[in-house]
């Protein structure tokens, strides 16, 4: 479901996959070939959410931006199941594990991995190509070996799954209703 809020309607690339149970609210932009999976909430009713190309926001993740805030998710990013992102930046190629939390003002560097269940503190800046884990998240090692392979595998797997759903006529952004206080129409705003 797409919800227009205060004159802002989600904008989704025509090539993106948006699951039927995902909810996109307000000032949200989703890039080419990105996938927004089942139960995801992208809530930019007062702030801004930008998602780059080929990124995957997995089942039941919540992405939020507060008043005058922004959540930026780069290209080729994977946000794991049930992760929570709030007014933060996730740079290109990063992987945020399932149930991880990235708080306001935090920056996750390009091609980094945030382990499942970790919490990235307010205003924390994590460098590129590292693995961070824990509560609070701390850099545990440089990205290498299996962890580096996991990033590449995650992106290609999500692209393949989204394409399969689209071939079965599931997840086409045109199929979503756009709801607002003043009107209801069929089909998302496509960019």
N, C-alpha and C positions, 0 to 999 in steps of 0.2 A: 504494500500500500504506500502511495506517495501522498504526503500531506503538505499542501500549500499553507504557509503560516506567515502572517503579516506581509503578504505580497511576495514572499520568497517560495519558489517551487523547486524541488529537486531537479537537477539536470543530469541526465545519464546518457552516456555514449550508446549509440544504437547497437554496438557490438557487445555490450556488457551483458552479464547474466544477473538478474535480480530474482531471487526465489519468491514464490507467491506469498510467503509468510513474513518476508522482510518488511520493515517499516522505515521509510526515509522521510524526514521532516525538515522543511525549511531550506536553508541555504547550503545544500549538499551538491557537490559535483563529483561524478564518478567517471573515470577515464576509460579509454578503449580497452576492450577485452578483460575488464576487471569483473570479479564475481562477488556478489553479495548473497550470502547463503541463508538458509532457513533460520528464522527467529532473530536475525540481526536487527538491531535498532541503530540508525544513524540519526541522531537528534541534534539539529542545528537550528532550533527555533529562535535563538537569539544571537548565536555566533556563526561560525563558518566551519564546514568540513570539506576538505579537498582530498580526493583519492586519485592517485596516478594510474597509469596504464598497467594492465596485467597483474593487478594486486588482488588478493583474495581475503575477504573478511568472512571468517568461518562461522559456523552455526552458533547462534545465541550470543555473539559478541555485542558489546555496547560501545558505541563511539559517540562522544558528547562534546559540545563546545558551549561554554558559558557566554553570557552577555559580553560582547566585544572580544571574545576569545576565538581561537582558531585551533583546529586539529588538522594537521597536515600528514598525510600518509603518501609516501612516494610511490614510485613504480616498482613492480616486481616484489612487493611486500606481501608477506603472509601474516595475518592476524589470526591466531588460533582460537579454537572453540572457547566461548565464555570469557574471553579477554575483555578488559575494560580500559578504554583510552579516553582521557579527558584533557582537552586543551594542551596537547603535546605534539611533538614532531617525530615521525618515524621515517627515517631516510631510506633511500632506494635500496632494495635488496635485503632489507632486514626481515627477521622472523621473530614475532612475538608469540611465545608459547601459550598453550591453553591455560585459562584461568589466571594469566598474568595481569597485572594492573600497572598502567603507566600514567602517572599523575601530572597535574598542571605544570606547564613550563618545562617538562622533561624533554630531552632530545636523545633518541636512540640512533647512533651512528650507522652509516651505510654498511650493509652486509654483516650486521651484528645479529646475535641470537640472544633473546631474553628467555631464559628457561621457564618452563611451565610453573605456575604458581608464584612467580617472583613479583616483587613490588618495586617499581622504579620511583624513587622519591620525588617530591615536588622540586622542580628546577634542576634536577640531576642531569648531567651531560655525560653520556656514555660514548666512548670513541668508536671509530670504525673497526670492523673486523675483529670483534671480541665476542666472548660468551660471558654473559652476566647471569647470576643466579642468586636467590635468597631473598630474605625479607629483613632489611632492605636489600635490593639487588646490588651485588658487588662484582667487579670484573674478576672472573675466575681463571681465564686463559685467553690467548689469542685464538682466533678462529682458524681451524685447520682440520684436515682429515674428515671424519664422518660428519661432524657438525657443518662443515662447508658443503659437503655433498647434500646434506639434508635441505639446505636452502634452495639449491638448484632443483632438486627432486620435488620439493613442495610447490614451487611455482609451476613447473610443467604439469604436475598432477592436477592441480586446480584448473589450469587452462583446459586440459583434456576433459575433466568432469563437467565443466561449464559448457563446453562445446557439445557434449553428449546430451545434456539436458535441453539445450537450445534446439538440437536436431529433433528432439521429442516434443517440441513446442511448449517447453516449460522454461520460464525465466526471461521471456522477451519483454524488455521494458515497455513496449507498446501495449502489453496486456494489462498493465496496472492502471487502476483508477487513480485519478488525482482528486483528492478531497480538499475542500476549503469551506470556510464559513459561508461564502456567498454562492458557490457553485460546485457541481460535480461533473467531471468530464472523463472520458476514456482516453488513456494513452499518456505517457510521461512526456515531459519536455526532453527532447533528445538533442544532444550536442554533437 
